[in-house]
Amino acid sequence: MRKIASALLITLLLSCLVVAADTFQTGKVVKWENSTYQVKKNKVGQWVVYYIQIDATTYEVARKKENKPKMQPGDTVQLEVKGNKATVINAQGHKEQYQLVGQAQAPGQ
């Protein structure tokens, strides 16, 4: 009985890992632009906003203190969005955490 329970538990855990690994979607960097964000009441900071398109949805992601672009239009990336957080694996394979600052559907969707 213990062997069966252990086998079921291992199977369940492995299936959860497979589901978790499939949350990244392949997208393309459409463009980037310099923008500002509110640091404090009377202070603003500079950051780069990336527009990443996946199917008919364009995600806008940015991260504080990144004021020089690390991705270029046409780059293929992997994107995972959870709430207002986005994890991006860029074309060179580097994984970075970004903030989701916007999202838009293509017209007619």
N, C-alpha and C positions, 0 to 999 in steps of 0.2 A: 504494500500500500504506500509506503514512504517513497519507493522508487517512482511510482506512478505520479504521486504528488510533486516530487522533485522535477520530473520530466515535464509535467504540465506547467510548473512555475518557470522553468527555463524557457520553454516554448513561448510563454506569455511575455517574458522579459525581452526575448529576442525580437518578437513581433512588434513590441513597443519601440525598440530601437530602429527598426526598419521604417516605421511610420514617421518617427522623428527625423530621420535622415531625408525624407522626401519633401520637407517643407520649403526647401530652396527652389526658386523658379528662375529660369534663364531669361535674362532681359538684355536690353541694349541701351547704352548711354546715348540719349538723343542730343543733349546739350548740357552745358554748365554755365552758370553766371555768378558774378560776385553780388553779394547781398549783405544786408545788415540784420542784426538781431539785438533785442533789448537786453543789456547786461544788468543795469541798475536803473533807477528812476530817470536819471539824466545822462546815462552813458550807453552807447551802442558799441557793438563789436562787428567785425567783418568776418564773413564766412563764404564758402563756395557752396552753391546749391546745385545738385546734380539732378537731371531729369532722366529717369530710367523708365523705359517703356517695356511692359510685359503685356502681350496681346493688345487689348484695347484700353488698357489702363496705364497712365503715366504717373509714376511716383516721384515726388520731390523730396530728396534727402540731403541733409547737411550735418556737419558736426562742428562744434565750437573749436576755435583756434586753428582750423584748417582754412588758410586764406590763399593757398596756391593749389590749383587743381592737380589731383592725383589720377584722375580718369579723364579720358578724352572721348568726344563724340565718335560713335561707331564701336567702342569697346564692348565686348560681350562680358556680362557679369552674372553672378548668381545673387539673388535677393531673397531675403526672408523677412517678412514684416510681422511683428507681434505688437499690437496696440500702436503706440507712437514711436516704437523702436524699430530700427531696420538694421539687419546685418548684411553686409555686402562682401562678397568674395570677388575681388577685381580680376582683370585679365591676367595679372601676374600671379594670382593665387593667394594674395594677401587678404585676410579677413579683418574687417573693420566694423565698428559699431557706429551707426548714424542715427539721427533723429528724423522721424518722418514729419516734414513740414507742409506737405500738400499732397493731394491725390486728385486726379481728374480722369474722367471717362472720355473716350473719343466721341464726337458727335454721332448721334444715331444709335447709341448703345443703350 
